[in-house]
Amino acid sequence: TIENDVAKDERNIFLTVIFNKNGAKIIEFIFSDGESLSFSQASDVRKGKTHNGVTYQIIDVVDLKFGSKAAIQLFDDDKTIRLHYSKGNYTEFYEK
């Protein structure tokens, strides 16, 4: 669906996220269908807080397949992670 010019698509998926894969600064998203995304860490971890006071950590990354830049934001509740990509767009994954 589209709300305020933003695509909204909520669906149930199973996702495993591996940080520092094999001791390297690699982050891998593995989906239940076998697809995966791999990123190389391109910045130090930065801490922040949303306007609602929710704390998080964020890093800049580079997609290892396409070379595109992105950011991975992990909220301190350890239940929500966002993959930020071009022009302020992001995909959010969270535990229900």
Secondary structure, 3 states (H helix, E strand, C coil): CEECCEECCCCCCCEEEECCHHHCCEEEEEECCCCEEEEEECCCCEEEECCCCCEEEEEEEEECCCCCEEEEEEECCCCEEEEECHHHCEEEEECC
